[in-house]
Amino acid sequence: MKEAAFYHCGAGGAIICDLCPRGCIIASGGVGFCGVRRHVAGKLYSLVYGRPAAMQIDPIEKKPFREYLPGTAAFSIGTFGCNLDCACCQNDELSGCRHLDVMAAVPVREPEAIVRLAQHYCCASIAFTYNEPTVFAEYVADVATIARREGVATLLVSNAYITPMAAETLFPLIDAANFDLKGFSDDFYRGHCGGRLAPVLEAIRFFFRLGRHLELTQLVIPTRNDSPDMIRAFLDWVGEQLSPEVPLHFTAFFPHLRLTGLPRTPRSTLERIRELALARGFRHVYLGNC
């Protein structure tokens, strides 16, 4: 285990995690909501630092990035754990794992080794993806620091559920991000993934102000986040707070996990959303999974 960053001591010997907006209060021996940050003897430790449970070479377009280093390969890594609980998570075998013995069995790969592997396989970038990279922020930061020195780009595929304190440390190390907005209402965030919308928007605004490459993705779920009013609110926010030049990805939902009773997203719904976005001045609109 490696001592984590972003925490402070609370009352009664508990530790308060400052990594994400949950602010987990963790008693000795306990773990946070994400399942991968553990309180041991007055300190907080990352259980997944240096332990990538998934490694793969992907086309960068699969992440998805459509307007950053097109046609190149991304060395993609993920660990276990997540700080949200999305009802239809597509990577729940990673994000939902809470078995400490499984985590401990993953071979250690130091940050330098990840960069060397990316270079060996001629990958132009390293993508932190699959599960939520925020929960292994210390590992992301160390890999990204070395990658920048070696001329390898870094990509963050994230839910943006992160505190300003952690974002100020992590985001400047990242070259490009694709943030997944789950839906554009606080009620949806609370009901669908047990989070809140406001911290996500704050984090995305901060990354945009850094001047790094930004793309946004929304999984369009029938009857849940596909209403015209919600889509218009999302487009209004991006246009006003960010820029109509930000590439947008709208992807089709497939029944999974706790939402197996819903139908898959019709292509016609995605096409309607694309037409709405184009009519509002967005020029970079992509559809996925359809």
C-alpha positions in Angstrom: 0.0 0.0 0.0 1.1 3.6 -0.6 0.0 6.5 1.6 -2.7 8.5 -0.1 -2.8 12.2 -0.7 -5.9 14.4 -0.1 -7.0 13.5 3.5 -7.0 15.0 7.0 -7.6 13.7 10.5 -11.1 14.2 12.0 -12.7 13.7 15.4 -12.4 10.5 17.3 -9.5 9.2 15.3 -11.3 9.1 12.0 -9.9 10.1 8.7 -11.7 12.4 6.3 -10.9 11.8 2.6 -10.6 15.0 0.6 -10.3 13.4 -2.8 -13.9 13.5 -4.0 -17.1 15.4 -2.9 -18.3 12.5 -0.8 -15.8 13.4 2.0 -15.9 9.9 3.4 -15.3 9.7 7.2 -13.3 6.5 7.6 -12.8 4.8 10.9 -9.6 2.8 11.6 -9.5 -0.3 9.5 -12.3 0.9 7.2 -12.4 1.9 3.5 -14.1 4.8 1.7 -17.1 4.5 -0.5 -14.8 3.8 -3.5 -13.5 0.7 -1.8 -9.8 1.4 -2.5 -8.7 3.9 0.1 -8.1 2.4 3.6 -7.5 3.9 7.0 -4.6 2.1 8.8 -3.2 3.4 12.1 -4.1 7.1 11.5 -3.1 7.3 7.8 -5.0 6.8 4.6 -3.6 4.4 2.1 -4.3 3.6 -1.6 -5.0 -0.1 -2.1 -4.5 0.2 -5.9 -1.5 2.4 -6.3 0.7 0.7 -8.9 -1.7 -2.2 -9.4 -3.4 -1.8 -12.8 -6.1 -4.5 -13.1 -6.7 -3.8 -16.7 -4.1 -2.9 -19.4 -4.9 -2.7 -23.1 -3.8 -0.9 -26.3 -6.8 0.9 -27.7 -7.4 3.2 -30.7 -7.7 6.6 -29.1 -11.1 7.0 -30.8 -12.4 4.2 -28.5 -11.9 6.3 -25.4 -13.6 8.2 -27.0 -11.4 11.1 -28.3 -12.2 12.1 -31.9 -10.2 15.3 -32.1 -7.0 14.7 -30.2 -4.2 12.6 -31.7 -6.5 10.9 -34.2 -5.4 7.6 -35.6 -3.0 6.9 -32.8 -3.0 4.2 -30.1 -3.6 4.8 -26.4 -2.0 2.5 -23.7 -5.0 2.2 -21.5 -5.0 1.3 -17.8 -7.5 1.0 -15.0 -7.6 -0.3 -11.5 -10.5 -1.2 -9.2 -13.0 1.1 -7.5 -15.2 4.1 -8.2 -16.7 7.0 -6.3 -20.1 6.8 -8.0 -22.6 3.9 -8.2 -24.1 4.2 -11.6 -27.1 1.9 -12.2 -25.9 0.8 -15.6 -22.1 0.8 -15.1 -20.5 -1.0 -18.1 -17.3 -1.8 -16.1 -18.8 -2.9 -12.9 -16.4 -5.8 -12.5 -13.7 -3.2 -12.0 -15.5 -0.3 -10.4 -17.6 -2.5 -8.1 -14.9 -4.7 -6.8 -14.6 -4.6 -3.0 -12.4 -7.7 -2.4 -9.1 -6.7 -0.9 -7.5 -10.0 -1.6 -8.3 -9.5 -5.3 -6.7 -6.1 -5.3 -3.6 -7.3 -3.5 -3.1 -10.1 -6.1 -2.7 -7.7 -9.0 1.0 -7.4 -9.9 2.7 -4.1 -9.1 3.8 -1.9 -12.0 5.6 1.2 -11.0 4.8 4.4 -12.9 8.0 4.2 -14.9 7.0 0.7 -16.1 3.7 2.0 -17.5 5.5 4.7 -19.5 8.0 2.3 -20.8 5.2 -0.1 -21.9 3.5 2.7 -23.7 6.7 3.6 -25.5 7.5 -0.1 -26.3 4.1 -0.5 -28.0 4.4 2.8 -29.9 1.5 4.4 -28.1 1.3 8.2 -28.4 -0.6 8.4 -25.1 -1.5 6.8 -21.8 -5.2 6.7 -21.0 -6.5 6.4 -17.4 -9.8 4.8 -18.0 -12.1 1.7 -17.5 -12.8 2.5 -13.8 -12.8 6.0 -12.3 -9.2 7.4 -12.4 -9.9 9.8 -9.5 -9.8 6.9 -7.1 -6.2 6.2 -8.1 -5.2 9.8 -8.4 -1.8 9.4 -6.9 -0.8 6.8 -9.4 -2.3 8.9 -12.3 -0.2 11.9 -11.1 3.0 9.9 -10.9 2.6 8.2 -14.3 1.6 11.5 -15.9 4.6 13.4 -14.5 7.0 10.8 -16.0 5.0 10.6 -19.3 5.2 14.4 -19.8 9.0 14.2 -19.3 9.2 11.4 -21.9 6.9 13.1 -24.4 4.0 10.7 -24.0 0.6 12.4 -23.8 -1.9 11.5 -21.0 -5.6 11.1 -21.3 -8.2 11.2 -18.5 -11.5 9.4 -19.0 -13.4 10.4 -15.9 -16.7 11.2 -14.2 -15.2 14.5 -13.0 -16.4 13.7 -9.4 -13.4 15.3 -7.7 -12.8 18.0 -5.2 -11.2 21.4 -6.3 -8.2 20.6 -4.1 -7.5 17.3 -5.9 -8.3 18.7 -9.3 -5.8 21.5 -8.8 -3.1 18.9 -8.3 -4.2 16.3 -10.9 -5.6 18.2 -13.8 -2.6 20.3 -14.8 -0.7 17.1 -15.3 -3.2 15.8 -17.9 -3.1 16.7 -21.6 -6.6 15.8 -22.6 -9.8 14.7 -20.9 -13.1 13.2 -21.8 -15.6 13.8 -19.0 -18.7 11.7 -18.8 -21.7 13.7 -17.8 -24.3 11.2 -16.5 -27.3 13.5 -17.1 -28.0 17.2 -16.7 -30.0 17.3 -13.4 -29.1 16.9 -9.8 -32.1 14.6 -9.3 -30.7 12.3 -12.0 -27.2 12.2 -10.4 -28.6 11.5 -6.9 -31.0 8.8 -8.2 -28.9 7.1 -10.9 -25.4 7.2 -9.4 -25.5 8.5 -5.9 -23.7 11.7 -6.6 -24.3 15.4 -7.2 -24.1 17.4 -10.4 -22.6 20.7 -9.1 -19.1 19.4 -8.3 -18.9 17.7 -11.7 -19.7 21.0 -13.5 -17.2 22.8 -11.3 -14.4 20.3 -12.1 -15.2 20.5 -15.9 -15.1 24.3 -15.9 -11.7 24.2 -14.1 -10.2 21.8 -16.6 -11.5 23.9 -19.5 -9.9 27.0 -18.0 -6.5 25.2 -18.0 -6.7 25.3 -21.8 -6.3 21.6 -22.3 -8.1 19.5 -24.8 -11.6 18.7 -23.6 -14.3 16.4 -25.0 -17.6 15.5 -23.2 -19.7 12.3 -23.3 -23.2 11.5 -22.3 -24.8 8.1 -22.2 -28.4 8.6 -23.4 -30.7 6.4 -21.3 -34.4 6.1 -22.5 -36.9 7.7 -20.1 -34.1 8.7 -17.7 -31.9 11.5 -19.2 -33.1 11.8 -22.8 -35.8 14.4 -22.4 -35.5 17.4 -24.8 -35.5 19.8 -21.8 -32.5 18.0 -20.2 -30.6 17.9 -23.4 -31.2 21.6 -24.1 -30.1 22.4 -20.6 -26.9 20.5 -21.1 -26.2 22.2 -24.5 -27.0 25.6 -23.0 -24.5 25.0 -20.2 -21.7 23.9 -22.5 -22.3 26.7 -24.9 -22.4 29.4 -22.2 -19.8 28.0 -19.6 -17.4 26.3 -22.0 -17.6 26.6 -25.8 -19.6 25.3 -28.7 -16.3 24.1 -30.1 -16.1 21.4 -27.4 -16.6 18.0 -29.1 -19.7 16.2 -27.8 -20.3 12.4 -27.8 -23.8 11.0 -27.3 -23.8 7.2 -26.9 -26.5 4.6 -26.9 -27.5 2.8 -23.7 -27.6 -1.0 -23.6 -29.6 -2.7 -20.8 -27.2 -3.7 -18.0 -26.8 -4.2 -14.3 -29.7 -2.5 -12.5 -31.4 -1.2 -15.6 -32.0 -4.4 -17.5 -35.7 -3.5 -17.8 -35.1 -0.5 -20.1 -34.8 -0.7 -23.9 -31.6 0.2 -25.7 -31.4 3.7 -27.0 -33.0 4.1 -30.5 -30.7 5.6 -33.1 -33.4 8.1 -33.9 -33.0 9.5 -30.4 -29.3 10.1 -30.9 -29.9 11.6 -34.3 -32.5 14.0 -32.9 -30.0 15.1 -30.2 -27.3 15.6 -32.8 -29.6 17.8 -34.9 -30.6 19.8 -31.9 -26.9 20.3 -31.1 -26.0 21.3 -34.6 -28.8 23.8 -34.7 -27.4 25.4 -31.6 -24.0 26.0 -33.1 -22.1 22.9 -32.0 -20.0 21.7 -34.9 -18.3 18.6 -33.4 -21.1 16.1 -32.5 -20.5 12.4 -32.5 -22.8 9.4 -31.9 -21.6 6.1 -30.4 -22.7 2.5 -29.8 -25.3 2.8 -32.5 
